[in-house]
Amino acid sequence: MIDRAGLATFLRRRRESLQPEDVGLPRGPRRRTDGLRREEVAALCHMSTDYYARLERGTGPQPSEQMIASIAQGLHLSLDERDHVFRLSGNNPPARGATSDHIGPGLLRVLDRLQDTPAEIVTELGETLRQTPMGIALTGDAGRFTGSRRSLGYRWFTDPAVREVYPPEERALLSRVYVAGLREVATLRGPGSKAEHLADLLREQSEQFRELWDSHEVGIRPTQVKRFAHPEVGMLELNCQTLLDPDQSHRLLVYTAEPGSESYEKLQLLVVISTQTIP
């Protein structure tokens, strides 16, 4: 059963405790509100301001699990806070760990400060949960995919167009990397896991995947320097740094170029592209 008063109070207190810079928003002049404005939270949670305001007033409908998950992410809630707001709304908290899409507030705070850098947060199966505008400008909007197509490894073996952004001479190694990585995760998570299901699908749909899977390779790692064939700025050579959230098995990937290099100059062009393509 929903606790409307408890939910309203919790949301209001959480909103008032956050500052714009905590969630990657500009402060702007003449700010009089303590914490975030309702319209700012609504935008972060991908819902209308009226809907969110009604929840804070305790007069809204019982929110769905999807709505509560969006609120929990938009307000940068911890896992304990996320579970609490689920219970207040009359819903059961989702699972924690590797199967969860909830990004921890620590990773989100780092990502929010990387708006001028290509970066993304991914699951252990290569599902992109969040990208910076520069990340979208570099590799496209990976957040639009649903189902098994959320996994880059799945798309790699089922959609030839995905490989076009990577140099042809590196695609064989990347194929081995994806297969070896999926085998490690499937073994770690065990029978019935999401990773095992993904491997079963790929064995059915891709002959190349089947051949590589049958080789039983593990421990194949990508190079630290990644090359991207961008359709507008050309080839970029970028270093990839990784920050791991061990509780959720999420990784923050940050792509940088050596200062003064040709790729560094091309990244500056991507800044312009990102401002033109991302609202």
C-alpha contacts under 8 A as a table, 3 or more apart, distances in Angstrom:
res1	aa1	res2	aa2	distance
1	M	88	L	7.96
1	M	89	S	7.24
1	M	90	G	4.54
1	M	91	N	7.94
2	I	62	Q	6.71
2	I	87	R	7.65
2	I	88	L	5.70
2	I	89	S	4.55
2	I	90	G	4.19
2	I	91	N	7.89
3	D	6	G	5.32
3	D	7	L	5.96
3	D	88	L	5.15
3	D	89	S	6.15
3	D	90	G	7.08
4	R	7	L	5.14
4	R	8	A	5.98
4	R	55	L	7.65
4	R	58	G	5.01
4	R	59	T	7.53
4	R	88	L	7.39
4	R	89	S	7.23
5	A	8	A	5.12
5	A	9	T	6.16
5	A	58	G	5.65
6	G	9	T	5.25
6	G	10	F	6.09
6	G	88	L	6.50
7	L	10	F	5.18
7	L	11	L	6.12
7	L	55	L	7.46
7	L	56	E	7.37
7	L	58	G	7.43
7	L	85	V	6.68
7	L	88	L	5.45
7	L	89	S	6.49
8	A	11	L	5.35
8	A	12	R	6.17
8	A	55	L	5.76
8	A	56	E	4.12
8	A	57	R	5.93
8	A	58	G	5.32
9	T	12	R	5.19
9	T	13	R	6.04
9	T	56	E	6.83
10	F	13	R	5.23
10	F	14	R	6.04
10	F	85	V	7.71
11	L	14	R	5.17
11	L	15	R	6.05
11	L	56	E	6.25
12	R	15	R	5.13
12	R	16	E	6.15
12	R	56	E	6.04
13	R	16	E	5.20
13	R	17	S	6.23
14	R	17	S	5.17
14	R	18	L	6.68
14	R	75	L	7.25
15	R	18	L	5.55
15	R	35	G	6.05
15	R	36	L	5.65
15	R	37	R	7.64
15	R	38	R	7.79
15	R	41	V	7.32
15	R	75	L	7.02
16	E	19	Q	7.78
16	E	34	D	5.58
16	E	35	G	4.01
16	E	36	L	5.95
17	S	34	D	7.68
17	S	35	G	5.45
17	S	36	L	7.86
18	L	22	D	6.22
18	L	23	V	7.73
18	L	35	G	4.90
18	L	36	L	5.99
19	Q	22	D	5.26
19	Q	23	V	7.24
19	Q	27	R	7.95
19	Q	34	D	8.00
19	Q	35	G	4.88
19	Q	36	L	5.87
20	P	23	V	5.65
20	P	24	G	6.35
20	P	25	L	4.72
20	P	26	P	6.00
20	P	27	R	5.49
20	P	35	G	7.26
20	P	36	L	6.22
21	E	24	G	4.99
21	E	25	L	5.34
21	E	26	P	6.30
21	E	27	R	6.71
22	D	25	L	7.50
22	D	109	R	6.54
22	D	112	D	7.89
23	V	75	L	7.96
23	V	76	H	7.50
23	V	108	L	7.77
23	V	109	R	6.62
23	V	112	D	6.19
24	G	109	R	7.55
24	G	112	D	4.51
24	G	113	R	6.29
27	R	31	R	7.26
28	G	31	R	6.71
33	T	36	L	6.78
33	T	37	R	6.53
36	L	40	E	6.31
36	L	41	V	6.71
37	R	40	E	5.19
37	R	41	V	6.49
38	R	41	V	5.16
38	R	42	A	6.09
38	R	49	T	6.46
38	R	52	Y	7.23
38	R	53	A	6.64
39	E	42	A	4.97
39	E	43	A	6.18
39	E	48	S	7.88
39	E	49	T	5.10
40	E	43	A	5.19
40	E	44	L	6.27
41	V	44	L	5.01
41	V	45	C	6.10
41	V	52	Y	7.99
41	V	74	G	6.72
41	V	75	L	7.04
42	A	45	C	5.04
42	A	46	H	5.99
42	A	47	M	5.23
42	A	48	S	5.82
42	A	49	T	5.13
42	A	52	Y	5.98
43	A	46	H	5.01
43	A	47	M	6.25
43	A	48	S	7.31
43	A	49	T	7.57
44	L	71	I	7.97
44	L	74	G	4.81
44	L	75	L	7.58
45	C	70	S	5.15
45	C	71	I	5.09
45	C	73	Q	7.11
45	C	74	G	4.65
45	C	75	L	7.63
46	H	70	S	7.17
47	M	51	Y	6.85
47	M	52	Y	7.03
48	S	51	Y	5.29
48	S	52	Y	6.46
49	T	52	Y	5.23
49	T	53	A	5.97
50	D	53	A	5.08
50	D	54	R	6.17
51	Y	54	R	5.29
51	Y	55	L	6.57
51	Y	60	G	6.85
52	Y	55	L	5.16
52	Y	56	E	6.50
53	A	56	E	5.08
53	A	57	R	6.23
54	R	57	R	4.95
54	R	58	G	6.07
54	R	59	T	5.16
54	R	60	G	4.61
55	L	58	G	5.04
55	L	59	T	6.06
55	L	60	G	4.84
55	L	61	P	7.62
56	E	59	T	7.76
57	R	60	G	7.51
60	G	63	P	7.96
62	Q	89	S	6.55
62	Q	90	G	7.71
63	P	66	Q	7.95
63	P	67	M	5.78
63	P	68	I	6.40
63	P	89	S	6.66
64	S	67	M	5.14
64	S	68	I	6.31
64	S	91	N	7.76
65	E	68	I	5.13
65	E	69	A	6.05
65	E	86	F	7.45
65	E	91	N	6.46
66	Q	69	A	5.12
66	Q	70	S	6.23
67	M	70	S	5.09
67	M	71	I	6.21
68	I	71	I	4.95
68	I	72	A	6.03
68	I	85	V	7.33
68	I	86	F	6.40
68	I	89	S	7.67
69	A	72	A	5.08
69	A	73	Q	6.26
69	A	82	R	7.67
69	A	86	F	7.96
69	A	102	H	7.56
70	S	73	Q	5.20
70	S	74	G	6.00
71	I	74	G	5.00
71	I	75	L	6.00
72	A	75	L	5.40
72	A	76	H	6.20
72	A	77	L	5.27
72	A	81	E	7.83
72	A	82	R	5.47
72	A	85	V	7.56
73	Q	76	H	5.05
73	Q	77	L	6.24
73	Q	102	H	6.55
73	Q	103	I	6.90
74	G	77	L	7.81
76	H	104	G	7.29
76	H	105	P	4.99
76	H	108	L	7.20
77	L	80	D	7.84
77	L	81	E	5.45
77	L	82	R	5.65
77	L	104	G	7.34
77	L	105	P	6.18
78	S	81	E	5.07
78	S	82	R	5.97
78	S	104	G	5.96
78	S	105	P	5.97
79	L	82	R	4.92
79	L	83	D	6.14
79	L	96	R	7.85
79	L	102	H	7.82
79	L	104	G	7.07
80	D	83	D	5.22
80	D	84	H	6.20
81	E	84	H	4.97
81	E	85	V	6.23
82	R	85	V	5.32
82	R	86	F	6.28
82	R	93	P	7.58
83	D	86	F	5.10
83	D	87	R	6.36
83	D	92	N	7.88
83	D	93	P	5.00
83	D	94	P	7.63
84	H	87	R	5.22
84	H	88	L	6.23
84	H	93	P	7.89
85	V	88	L	4.94
85	V	89	S	6.18
86	F	89	S	5.22
86	F	90	G	6.48
86	F	91	N	5.12
86	F	92	N	6.08
86	F	93	P	5.41
87	R	90	G	5.07
87	R	91	N	5.32
87	R	92	N	6.01
87	R	93	P	6.72
88	L	91	N	7.46
94	P	100	S	7.36
95	A	99	T	6.88
95	A	100	S	6.07
96	R	99	T	6.71
96	R	100	S	5.35
96	R	248	Q	6.99
97	G	100	S	5.60
97	G	247	D	5.90
97	G	248	Q	4.46
97	G	249	S	6.69
98	A	123	T	7.44
98	A	124	E	7.18
98	A	247	D	7.85
98	A	248	Q	5.26
98	A	249	S	5.28
98	A	250	H	7.65
99	T	194	K	7.74
99	T	248	Q	7.90
100	S	248	Q	6.77
101	D	123	T	7.66
101	D	129	L	6.99
102	H	248	Q	7.96
103	I	107	L	6.89
103	I	108	L	6.74
103	I	129	L	7.87
103	I	248	Q	7.57
103	I	250	H	7.52
104	G	107	L	5.70
104	G	108	L	6.47
104	G	245	D	7.69
104	G	248	Q	7.66
105	P	108	L	4.94
105	P	109	R	6.04
106	G	109	R	5.25
106	G	110	V	6.52
107	L	110	V	5.21
107	L	111	L	6.18
107	L	245	D	7.40
107	L	252	L	6.95
108	L	111	L	5.00
108	L	112	D	5.98
109	R	112	D	5.16
109	R	113	R	6.65
110	V	113	R	5.41
110	V	114	L	6.82
111	L	114	L	5.21
111	L	115	Q	7.40
111	L	119	A	7.16
111	L	120	E	7.58
111	L	132	T	7.16
111	L	252	L	7.75
112	D	115	Q	6.38
112	D	132	T	7.79
114	L	117	T	5.22
114	L	118	P	7.58
114	L	119	A	7.13
114	L	132	T	6.98
115	Q	118	P	7.67
115	Q	132	T	5.61
115	Q	133	P	6.43
115	Q	134	M	6.78
116	D	132	T	7.92
116	D	133	P	7.75
116	D	134	M	6.29
116	D	271	V	6.69
117	T	132	T	7.20
117	T	134	M	5.60
117	T	135	G	7.10
117	T	254	V	7.29
117	T	255	Y	6.90
117	T	256	T	7.13
118	P	131	Q	7.76
118	P	132	T	6.16
118	P	133	P	7.30
118	P	134	M	4.44
118	P	135	G	3.89
118	P	136	I	7.56
118	P	137	A	7.90
118	P	138	L	6.78
118	P	254	V	6.13
118	P	255	Y	5.40
118	P	256	T	7.41
119	A	131	Q	5.89
119	A	132	T	5.60
119	A	134	M	7.11
119	A	135	G	5.06
119	A	252	L	7.06
119	A	253	L	5.42
119	A	254	V	4.39
119	A	255	Y	6.07
120	E	128	T	6.77
120	E	129	L	7.42
120	E	130	R	5.57
120	E	131	Q	4.24
120	E	132	T	6.35
120	E	135	G	6.37
120	E	252	L	5.74
120	E	253	L	5.37
120	E	254	V	6.82
121	I	128	T	5.89
121	I	129	L	5.54
121	I	130	R	5.28
121	I	131	Q	6.53
121	I	250	H	6.66
121	I	251	R	5.51
121	I	252	L	4.42
121	I	253	L	6.25
122	V	125	L	7.68
122	V	126	G	5.49
122	V	127	E	5.18
122	V	128	T	4.36
122	V	129	L	5.54
122	V	130	R	7.37
122	V	250	H	5.65
122	V	251	R	5.40
122	V	252	L	6.59
122	V	253	L	7.73
123	T	126	G	5.24
123	T	127	E	5.15
123	T	128	T	6.66
123	T	129	L	7.29
123	T	249	S	6.36
123	T	250	H	4.69
123	T	251	R	6.45
124	E	127	E	7.38
124	E	185	V	7.45
124	E	249	S	6.00
124	E	250	H	6.25
124	E	251	R	7.49
125	L	151	S	5.94
125	L	152	L	7.80
125	L	153	G	7.46
125	L	182	L	6.99
125	L	185	V	7.85
125	L	195	A	7.02
126	G	150	R	7.66
126	G	151	S	4.94
126	G	152	L	5.34
126	G	153	G	6.55
127	E	150	R	5.04
127	E	151	S	4.43
127	E	152	L	6.35
128	T	131	Q	7.35
128	T	142	A	5.99
128	T	143	G	5.91
128	T	150	R	6.95
128	T	151	S	7.47
129	L	143	G	6.33
130	R	143	G	6.83
131	Q	134	M	7.78
131	Q	135	G	5.42
131	Q	136	I	6.24
131	Q	141	D	7.82
131	Q	142	A	7.99
131	Q	143	G	7.81
132	T	135	G	4.92
132	T	136	I	6.45
133	P	136	I	5.17
133	P	137	A	6.25
133	P	274	S	5.57
133	P	275	T	7.63
133	P	278	I	6.32
134	M	137	A	4.89
134	M	138	L	6.13
134	M	270	L	6.74
134	M	271	V	6.40
134	M	274	S	5.55
135	G	138	L	5.10
135	G	139	T	6.34
135	G	140	G	7.33
136	I	139	T	5.52
136	I	140	G	4.44
136	I	141	D	4.97
136	I	142	A	7.44
136	I	274	S	7.39
137	A	140	G	5.73
137	A	141	D	7.87
137	A	270	L	6.43
137	A	273	I	6.50
137	A	274	S	5.23
137	A	277	T	7.63
138	L	230	H	6.88
138	L	270	L	7.24
139	T	142	A	7.74
139	T	165	V	7.41
139	T	230	H	7.78
141	D	144	R	6.20
142	A	145	F	6.27
142	A	150	R	7.39
143	G	150	R	7.42
144	R	150	R	7.99
145	F	149	R	5.72
145	F	150	R	4.90
146	T	149	R	5.70
146	T	150	R	5.25
147	G	150	R	5.85
148	S	151	S	5.96
148	S	154	Y	6.62
148	S	198	L	7.04
149	R	152	L	7.09
149	R	154	Y	6.01
149	R	155	R	5.69
150	R	154	Y	7.72
150	R	155	R	7.78
151	S	154	Y	5.21
151	S	155	R	6.44
152	L	155	R	5.08
152	L	156	W	5.90
153	G	156	W	4.93
153	G	157	F	6.65
153	G	178	Y	5.71
153	G	179	V	7.79
154	Y	157	F	5.60
154	Y	158	T	6.26
154	Y	198	L	7.50
154	Y	202	L	6.83
155	R	158	T	5.04
155	R	159	D	5.23
155	R	160	P	7.98
155	R	162	V	6.64
156	W	159	D	5.91
156	W	160	P	6.78
156	W	162	V	5.84
156	W	163	R	6.49
156	W	175	S	7.75
157	F	160	P	7.12
157	F	202	L	7.38
157	F	206	S	6.17
157	F	208	Q	7.56
157	F	209	F	6.79
158	T	202	L	7.98
158	T	205	Q	7.12
158	T	206	S	6.73
159	D	162	V	5.87
159	D	163	R	7.99
160	P	163	R	5.79
160	P	164	E	7.47
161	A	164	E	5.50
162	V	165	V	6.75
163	R	166	Y	5.53
163	R	171	R	7.23
164	E	167	P	7.32
164	E	168	P	7.89
164	E	229	A	7.36
165	V	228	F	5.50
165	V	229	A	4.71
165	V	230	H	6.10
165	V	231	P	7.82
166	Y	170	E	7.05
166	Y	171	R	6.84
166	Y	227	R	6.48
166	Y	228	F	5.15
166	Y	229	A	5.64
167	P	170	E	5.58
167	P	171	R	6.73
167	P	227	R	6.89
167	P	228	F	6.88
167	P	229	A	6.43
168	P	171	R	5.43
169	E	172	A	7.13
170	E	173	L	5.61
170	E	174	L	6.36
171	R	174	L	4.99
171	R	175	S	6.10
172	A	175	S	5.17
172	A	176	R	6.53
173	L	176	R	5.15
173	L	177	V	6.18
173	L	222	P	7.67
174	L	177	V	4.86
174	L	178	Y	6.23
174	L	222	P	6.88
175	S	178	Y	5.33
175	S	179	V	6.35
175	S	209	F	8.00
176	R	179	V	5.22
176	R	180	A	5.96
176	R	212	L	6.72
176	R	217	E	7.78
176	R	220	I	6.79
177	V	180	A	5.30
177	V	181	G	5.95
177	V	220	I	5.17
177	V	221	R	5.78
177	V	222	P	6.40
178	Y	181	G	5.17
178	Y	182	L	6.12
179	V	182	L	5.18
179	V	183	R	6.18
179	V	209	F	7.04
179	V	212	L	6.69
179	V	213	W	6.26
179	V	217	E	7.86
180	A	183	R	5.11
180	A	184	E	6.31
180	A	213	W	7.62
180	A	216	H	7.41
180	A	217	E	5.42
180	A	218	V	4.56
180	A	219	G	6.52
180	A	220	I	6.08
181	G	184	E	5.18
181	G	185	V	6.34
181	G	218	V	6.82
181	G	219	G	7.36
181	G	220	I	7.37
182	L	185	V	5.11
182	L	186	A	5.96
182	L	195	A	6.63
182	L	199	A	7.19
183	R	186	A	5.11
183	R	187	T	6.10
183	R	199	A	7.84
183	R	213	W	7.68
183	R	216	H	7.80
183	R	218	V	7.05
184	E	187	T	5.23
184	E	188	L	6.13
184	E	218	V	6.60
185	V	188	L	4.94
185	V	189	R	6.03
185	V	195	A	6.33
186	A	189	R	5.26
186	A	190	G	5.76
186	A	191	P	7.64
186	A	193	S	6.90
186	A	194	K	7.84
186	A	195	A	4.80
186	A	196	E	5.03
186	A	199	A	7.86
187	T	190	G	5.19
187	T	191	P	7.94
189	R	193	S	5.81
189	R	195	A	7.26
190	G	193	S	5.85
190	G	196	E	7.31
191	P	196	E	6.51
192	G	196	E	6.33
192	G	197	H	6.92
193	S	196	E	5.22
193	S	197	H	6.37
194	K	197	H	5.06
194	K	198	L	6.19
195	A	198	L	5.08
195	A	199	A	6.26
196	E	199	A	5.07
196	E	200	D	6.23
197	H	200	D	5.09
197	H	201	L	6.33
198	L	201	L	5.17
198	L	202	L	6.29
199	A	202	L	5.14
199	A	203	R	6.12
200	D	203	R	5.18
200	D	204	E	6.43
201	L	204	E	5.25
201	L	205	Q	6.31
202	L	205	Q	5.02
202	L	206	S	5.60
202	L	209	F	6.42
202	L	210	R	7.45
203	R	206	S	5.79
203	R	207	E	7.05
203	R	209	F	6.10
203	R	210	R	4.96
203	R	213	W	7.93
204	E	207	E	7.86
204	E	210	R	7.90
206	S	209	F	5.19
206	S	210	R	6.36
207	E	210	R	5.07
207	E	211	E	6.31
208	Q	211	E	5.22
208	Q	212	L	6.27
209	F	212	L	5.19
209	F	213	W	5.87
210	R	213	W	5.02
210	R	214	D	6.11
211	E	214	D	5.27
211	E	215	S	6.65
212	L	215	S	5.21
212	L	216	H	7.27
212	L	217	E	7.71
213	W	216	H	5.66
213	W	217	E	7.44
217	E	220	I	7.22
223	T	226	K	6.56
224	Q	239	N	5.75
224	Q	240	C	5.65
224	Q	241	Q	7.71
225	V	237	E	6.36
225	V	238	L	5.44
225	V	239	N	4.48
225	V	240	C	6.33
226	K	237	E	5.72
226	K	238	L	5.26
226	K	239	N	6.16
226	K	240	C	6.86
227	R	235	M	6.74
227	R	236	L	5.49
227	R	237	E	4.57
227	R	238	L	6.29
228	F	234	G	7.92
228	F	235	M	5.56
228	F	236	L	5.21
228	F	237	E	6.70
228	F	238	L	8.00
229	A	234	G	5.46
229	A	235	M	4.41
229	A	236	L	6.52
230	H	233	V	5.63
230	H	234	G	4.81
230	H	235	M	5.92
230	H	236	L	7.28
231	P	234	G	5.94
233	V	266	K	6.07
233	V	269	L	7.26
233	V	270	L	7.59
235	M	263	S	7.58
236	L	262	E	7.91
236	L	263	S	4.96
236	L	266	K	7.23
237	E	257	A	6.79
237	E	263	S	5.90
238	L	255	Y	5.68
238	L	256	T	5.28
238	L	257	A	4.88
238	L	258	E	7.67
238	L	263	S	7.26
239	N	254	V	7.99
239	N	255	Y	5.50
239	N	256	T	5.25
239	N	257	A	6.12
239	N	258	E	7.96
240	C	253	L	6.38
240	C	254	V	5.54
240	C	255	Y	4.69
240	C	256	T	6.66
241	Q	253	L	5.81
241	Q	254	V	5.21
241	Q	255	Y	6.60
242	T	251	R	6.36
242	T	252	L	5.55
242	T	253	L	4.78
242	T	254	V	6.45
243	L	251	R	5.57
243	L	252	L	4.97
243	L	253	L	6.69
244	L	249	S	6.88
244	L	250	H	5.99
244	L	251	R	4.55
244	L	252	L	6.39
245	D	248	Q	5.76
245	D	249	S	5.59
245	D	250	H	5.27
245	D	251	R	6.20
246	P	249	S	4.93
246	P	250	H	7.04
247	D	250	H	8.00
256	T	264	Y	7.89
257	A	261	S	7.18
257	A	263	S	5.93
257	A	264	Y	5.00
257	A	267	L	7.67
258	E	261	S	5.63
258	E	263	S	7.42
258	E	264	Y	6.14
259	P	264	Y	5.78
260	G	264	Y	6.12
260	G	265	E	7.25
261	S	264	Y	5.10
261	S	265	E	6.67
262	E	265	E	5.23
262	E	266	K	6.35
263	S	266	K	4.93
263	S	267	L	6.19
264	Y	267	L	5.15
264	Y	268	Q	6.69
265	E	268	Q	5.24
265	E	269	L	6.81
266	K	269	L	5.05
266	K	270	L	6.46
267	L	270	L	4.86
267	L	271	V	6.49
268	Q	271	V	5.16
268	Q	272	V	7.03
269	L	272	V	5.33
269	L	273	I	6.51
270	L	273	I	4.78
270	L	274	S	5.97
271	V	274	S	5.18
271	V	275	T	6.42
272	V	275	T	5.32
272	V	276	Q	6.38
273	I	276	Q	5.12
273	I	277	T	6.18
274	S	277	T	5.28
274	S	278	I	5.70
275	T	278	I	5.66
275	T	279	P	7.37
276	Q	279	P	7.62
